[in-house]
Amino acid sequence: MAKQTKITIETDSLLILRGRNTSRAWCRLCAAKGEMIALDNLGIISNLDRPALEEWLNSGELHRSQAADGSELICLDSLLACVRTTRNR
């Protein structure tokens, strides 16, 4: 009887669109300039549910800073890292 080998390939993709909802600003935790989005606009680019977002914010996994107008900004690099970590679990 012939041997059979089964190969399974799993892939993930993530599409990041940059538009008028993001701006470049300094992230002190990344120690670099990167794309930032206002916390209020996070729902526009993500389908994150509110409990998961709150968990990431409270854990410090999402890097936050404050804009000149007082609004909270989220570092998109840290958001991407959180998504990758969650997918790998």
Steps between C-alpha positions, in 0.01 A plus 500: 500500500631847411573757767296816508618831633259776592632858493297777660589863436346767720523864403389826657490839344466846644425806292596838638366803323641838579272792448378821648424335835868446584785736566870461567610573855764396752425185702708516817462124567618404149757781517418579138275707282208296371141500382250595769123502503261671737343257744156624392577398138626152584164347410538635146804285424433202724221262584635460852237445762503744790599244772812393305597862443454582870712197595785613272476858625505396866787254449722764339538295182358788296724804503311820575595863481314827503454731204534876527119532504480261799369196313655160566710347223576132448821379337411285199821295537391395850149423371651278230716324762190432715314354202793275410537380861128421520506303173798294614325380818 
